[in-house]
Amino acid sequence: MKSHLGTLPLVAIITVLTALLGLSLIAAPVGVAQDASPEASPEACLEASPEASPEASPAANAMGTPCPEATPGAGDEVEIESYDIYFEPTEVTIAADTDATVELPNDGVTLHNFSIDELGIDVDIDPGATEETVINAPAGEYEYYCNVPGHKAAGMVGKLIVK
């Protein structure tokens, strides 16, 4: 009779790896980044849905830690990331008549742009690069968009709220 002891360790290894993979999928929902720090990161934030519940709580990461809002005060910074083909976040609030620094990383694989026509802002952002602009605007709502041909039409737009 032939011995199967030579294949036993391989079967055990496959079983252990399968169990570990299964546990990691349960611990990290698809699309939610793991963050070792106790602070929330924008990539790990889950949006609350007002449609799902009128008492919806603010956005939080998978650990329940509240996410930072894109609402800077005087002299604060806000980040608007460019992807292929959308901005994140799509709505940002800043203080009126105060300098607000806007960091503009391009996490996409193609050239993007950050434009606000009413404020004369037009910033090209190469793939993998981060640009910066300072906005000081009166109260109002302004559309920001990517002026690369076809990107705005594809939905690469957002709203800047100045209060």
Secondary structure, 3 states (H helix, E strand, C coil): CCCCCCCHHHHHHHHHHHHHHHHHHHHCCCCCCCCCCCCCCHHHEECCCCCCCCCCCCCEECCCCECCCCCCCCCCEEECEEECCEEECCEEEECCCCCEEEEEEECCCCCEEEEEHHHCEEEEECCCCEEEEEECCCCEEEEEECCCCCCCCCCCEEEEEEC
